[in-house]
Amino acid sequence: MPAAIRIPIALTAGLLLLAAPVSAEDTADPSTAVASDGTTADPADLAATIDGDVVVATPPADQPVADGSDPTPAEMKEGTPGDPHGAGVDSVVGEDERYQTTPANWWPASATAQITRTVNGVVSAHCTGWLIGANTVVTAGHCVYPRDGAEWYPAAEFTVWPGRDGASTPYGSCGVTTLHSVLGWTRDFADGWDYGAMKLNCTVGQNTGAFGFMWTDAVQDGTATYNRGYGGDKPWGTQWASYDQVRATKDRELFYWHDTAGGNSGGPVYTYANSTCGPCAIAVHAHGFHGESSPESDHNSGPRVTEAVYNNLVHWRDL
């Protein structure tokens, strides 16, 4: 009878580790749409059913509309620098060149929303979002699923305030029913996938109007852009904007010198370069200075609207 074969314990553990099954989620495309209710959307299925590169912005009915485009400010208003301390927290670049939008009941300021979060009765400024339909708000991925977290923020903690101007809330507020992002964020926490959405329990976008959005594979350096949001370093609930341009393009991110602070995350980076689109988003603001080399170390940035991002935005809008 042959002698028993002995396998060292350490080697046995290694063999067991190698034999561990790989889940479908571990190998899924990072652009796979995921939601707080457990549903997913295969990017190949979306690509097969969604055809286009521009969703035209929708002005509100019977509401003030900007005269062709946001004004380029003649004078920039100096504010208080923010506190940049890592990705997901935003940075003021040199002097603060944000200018206040007051009132904020004109389009597209009306389609820009403050997102607050209530925990144990305490309300805090959380992020910025922008409407792309009657009940869909786009924001940063880390605004719906915390970086390196294990679960979604509770949707019931969020309140969305479109067109807010301090104590003035011309469109009231809406609750949030479901949260959405992609595996590239909720699984991988990769900066280029740091975007998401919230579905609302109201159809306020019919009154506020909605941003358009478009994708392109082209380098976008030099494209004139605006950014809007509710920076936490400004008076509570006030909306501020800045004017700049795309200064560096990567496969999944755009880089710029829009001044931002904590609370601006999730705001639209948009342009009027496409005359048919109106105020047309090309990125979701998500990050301040981070990393050790340019452009990450000396630019603010956010995921650009690629074809996969475009398809997910259309998908979330139509849910």
Order of alpha helices (4+ residues) and beta strands (2+ residues): alpha-alpha-beta-beta-alpha-beta-beta-beta-beta-beta-beta-beta-alpha-beta-alpha-beta-beta-beta-beta-beta-beta-beta-alpha
